[in-house]
Amino acid sequence: MQCWHLSAYFVVQERRRAIETERQTRFQEIAERRRQRASEFEMRQQEKEKERVEAARAKERDREERLAALNKQQKAHIEELQKKIQLKVYFYLSSCICMQQTC
């Protein structure tokens, strides 16, 4: 009778060790999957941040280009107005000189 109990005890102990080993294996697999998911999540976050930064840079470049074009256009308009003013002054002064010469 004692032999039977002893062998049953060893069978139970062996089964407990097997169950514990399976539990540890499952735990390690779950932990590895969590680490892998966390790593993938981190990579996706970094990629999103990289895309966000690149989009912000592109937007800033576009803004700078539009601003430069507007400044160039404004400068050309100012120069055109200055030329018109110079022509008016020239014609005004010319007409004054002509009037003085005819007097």
TATANOR-V480685 format. One record per pair of residues at least 12 apart in sequence whose ideal C-beta (glycine too) atoms are under 10 Angstrom apart, sorted by the first residue. I is the first residue (numbers start at 1). J is the second residue. D is the distance in whole Angstrom. If there is no record, write none. Layout:
# TATANOR-V480685
{{I:J:D} {I:J:D}}
This chain:
# TATANOR-V480685
none
